[in-house]
């Protein structure tokens, strides 16, 4: 519950700024990666989390990524039944999107041990012609954890 409150409070401050300035170069506790490193993690089957709004997700996303909009569903990762040892690649659109930085920060604060901050995001992935998918609201991927 505390994690959800933190997410809501951070959202009040951060979300209006998500497209207003350049994202930080690094996030404490997370590993900043570029598109080539992200592709290597993708090839290993690491979980990609897209924190953009649903509209942007529908325009295109990393194939196999899970959509957890930072303003809506991302807070579910704060729940204790999610395994904290799974590696997460968190991304939004580009270096001018603060959503992925905030999401990476939150994931680290919730105890996730392998958080990869894909700062250059979807646009860099798309530019390199890496695997993409497009979808609408009904095609949003789901993520679930078994009950403890």
Secondary structure, DSSP 4 states (H G I P E B T S, - for coil): -HHHHHHHHHHHHHGGGTTTSPPPS--TTSEEE-HHHHHHHHHTTPEEEE-S-HHHHHH-EETT-EE--TTTTGGGGGSTTS-TTS-EEEE-SSTT--HHHHHHHHHHHTT-S-EEEETTHHHHHHHTT--EE---GGG---------
